[in-house]
Amino acid sequence: MTPTPTSSLFALSNRTILVTGGVRGLGLSIAVSLLESGADVVVFDLISPDHPDSVSDWTAAQATAAAHHAKLSWISLDVTDADAVASAVDAAFSSARPTHPVKGLFNSAGIQFLKPATEIAPSMWRKVVDINLTGSFLMSAAFARSFTGQGGSVVLVASMSGRVANKGLDCAAYNASKAGVVQLARNLAMEWGDKIRVNTLSPGYIRTALTDALLQQEPEYEKTWLDGSLLGRLSTVDEFRGPAIFLLSDASSFMTGADLVVDGGHTAV
Ligand SMILES: NC(=O)c1ccc[n+]([C@@H]2O[C@H](COP(=O)([O-])OP(=O)(O)OC[C@H]3O[C@@H](n4cnc5c(N)ncnc54)[C@H](O)[C@@H]3O)[C@@H](O)[C@H]2O)c1
């Protein structure tokens, strides 16, 4: 096997990557980074890029796409709807430019939910597991059904919360769902071998709309979170560009079934 030149290891040109939850937060940051790396990007999200909170970021992302001769599109999708997932993924594969076949999936759609375990309504438990875990499964399986080549890469966003309980945060459903995502990736990696590598990316606390909502609910959480970080701060979405590009590119060609923890050292102690 001729090794890829080091200068091209992280290149993502001439391919399309699917990004769920890509209208805002982590998903949008990674989508922009993928465009800058030369990929076309298809974003799947429940919310529209025309939403007043998202429209300016989306317009900037479209400008990035144009500057890199790349294509950015959005498909409305609820990742828990199996039939809709199958048709949306199918549509993304068939509308990819012939020069840019679909080769990767970055699954970022997810929700958090805080409630003491004894008070969680079964419907809410199911909703969290449905979006975070079942959505990851449905998207991955649809991707694998449509992907006919070799060397695909699926990255499922899990969380450090798939490995530890977050001190002071009552989020049993979220943490159980993320532990499930890590184990799901191992099983898919085993089934799909060198056809599609499957890994998880497990972030620590990131400052996004998801955590802003929690901090609005309980501002004192921030101190507890910072106490757990060896770097003494929350992360920003752009700090996950390197890890995501690494996992989606040839730079990680011998990595599958692994969980890449990027948490400021939170789970190290
Ligand atoms: N923010 C953090 O501190 C943190 C830490 C670890 C892991 N994560 C994970 O990172 C991922 C992104 O989180 P974020 O902070 O960017 O959150 P966010 O709320 O800013 O973005 C999540 C996106 O997912 C979309 N989404 C939600 N439900 C959906 C559904 N059913 N179908 C399609 N799209 C749906 C939302 O519309 C939104 O655009 C999530 O999986 C989250 O669990 C976040």
The ligand as a Gaussian input file, in Angstrom:
#p B3LYP/6-31G(d) Opt

LIG

0 1
 N      -22.357000      20.927000      24.306000
 C      -21.684000      20.048000      25.062000
 O      -21.156000      20.374000      26.149000
 C      -21.532000      18.632000      24.601000
 C      -20.653000      17.805000      25.281000
 C      -20.497000      16.484000      24.871000
 C      -21.224000      16.017000      23.780000
 N      -22.079000      16.852000      23.143000
 C      -22.825000      16.295000      22.018000
 O      -22.499000      17.031000      20.853000
 C      -23.613000      17.000000      19.942000
 C      -23.946000      18.414000      19.507000
 O      -24.301000      19.160000      20.655000
 P      -24.407000      20.752000      20.608000
 O      -23.881000      21.237000      21.887000
 O      -23.871000      21.271000      19.318000
 O      -26.008000      20.901000      20.666000
 P      -26.984000      21.918000      19.921000
 O      -28.262000      21.811000      20.671000
 O      -26.350000      23.255000      19.762000
 O      -27.116000      21.252000      18.466000
 C      -27.770000      20.026000      18.301000
 C      -28.394000      20.001000      16.914000
 O      -29.075000      18.755000      16.777000
 C      -30.342000      19.016000      16.164000
 N      -31.304000      17.976000      16.525000
 C      -31.832000      17.715000      17.749000
 N      -32.729000      16.722000      17.663000
 C      -32.766000      16.342000      16.362000
 C      -33.506000      15.366000      15.650000
 N      -34.415000      14.566000      16.250000
 N      -33.284000      15.237000      14.320000
 C      -32.392000      16.038000      13.686000
 N      -31.671000      16.991000      14.306000
 C      -31.864000      17.136000      15.628000
 C      -30.761000      20.372000      16.726000
 O      -31.763000      20.968000      15.925000
 C      -29.441000      21.118000      16.706000
 O      -29.205000      21.754000      15.471000
 C      -24.760000      16.300000      20.702000
 O      -24.804000      14.948000      20.315000
 C      -24.336000      16.424000      22.150000
 O      -24.877000      15.416000      22.959000
 C      -22.245000      18.158000      23.507000

